[in-house]
Amino acid sequence: MYFVTIKHPDYVLFSMTPSERAAVALTEAQAVHLLLRDGAGGWRVRHRWEVARFSHTEFMALMHQRDEPADPEELLQLLPPELR
């Protein structure tokens, strides 16, 4: 799976999955957000953690050799257990 990086005014980095159902974003405060599409087509923060504990790059690299899951909630399973 790959990510498409675009500009988003609320984030330093904002990268979407190919289906655009999920995104990984980095805030100026060094927090990583896993976002999912809401019913209106916007984004809602589904989970957040500190970049020092597990970087956005590490999270995205875990998906390099995987297919995008049909259910974006499955992305949470890739986090270390202590961050879920």
RATAWO-V21519 format. One record per residue. PSI is psi in whole degrees, 0 to 359 (999 if undefined). Layout:
<<PSI> <PSI>>
This chain:
<<150> <169> <148> <118> <129> <171> <140> <128> <339> <356> <151> <322> <137> <115> <127> <155> <163> <325> <349> <25> <342> <159> <154> <131> <154> <129> <165> <333> <10> <39> <142> <134> <133> <118> <146> <152> <140> <178> <337> <4> <0> <190> <141> <141> <119> <326> <151> <151> <165> <136> <330> <335> <326> <111> <159> <325> <316> <318> <313> <325> <329> <336> <1> <315> <16> <159> <153> <130> <149> <324> <113> <342> <333> <340> <332> <332> <345> <346> <149> <145> <323> <349> <354> <999>>
